[in-house]
Amino acid sequence: MSVQIHEFNVEMTCEGCSGAAKRVLGKLGDKISNVDIDLENKKVIVTSALTPEELTEVLKKTGKEVTHIGSKST
């Protein structure tokens, strides 16, 4: 499977929320190449070979509403 850049909208309201997203994604270890969080715009951008569905399920562990916006090849 190829590595892609996945963009998600996550209902984050504070640094604690963005930290929770980083923590749950961090547990995936080497399955994630990069994570960028834009708290102001409530965006999480993940570089990974995992599917959008797999990443959505992981991000839902934060207890926040998660929507997959789109993916593109690296």
N, C-alpha and C positions, 0 to 999 in steps of 0.2 A: 504494500500500500504506500502511496506517495505522501510526502509531508505537505500539509496544506495550512493556510492561515485561516482560522475560523473566527468570526466576529459574533459576539453575543451581547444582548442588552440584558443587564442584571440590575434589579431594583436596589441599588446600593445608595445609602444615604449618609454614610460616614466612613472614617478610616477603619473602623472595626469591621464594617461590611466588606470593604476591599481586602482587608487582612484575611477575613474568612475565605474569600474566593482564592487568594494566594495559597492559603493553607491546604484547602481541599485539592487544588490542582498540584501543589507541591508533593502530595502523597503519591502521585503518579510517577514520580522519579524521572527516569530517562525516556518515558513515553511522551514527555512534553519538551520541546526545544526552547520555547520562549513564552512568557506571559507578560502582556502589557495591560495595565488597568488605567482607565480614564474615568476617575470617580465623578468628575463634573458632568460628563456626558453619559454616565452609567454604562460604559462599554468595557468589555473584557475581550481582548484579542489573544488567541492562543495559537501557537505554531506547534502542530502535532500531526502524527499519522493516524491518530484515533478518529473515529467518525464523529460528526456533529452530535449524533444521538448519544454516544458514549460520553462526550464532554458535557452535554446538557444535563445528563443524569448526575454527573459528578458535581457540577455547579449547583444543582438543586439541593445538594446536601447542606448548602449554606442557609437554607430556609427562605431564600429570596426567590422572587419570580424571575424565570430565565427564558429568554427568547433567542433562538438562533437567527441571526440576521443574514449570514451568508458565508461562503467559503471561496477561497481562490488558491490556485497552485502557487508554490514558492518559486 
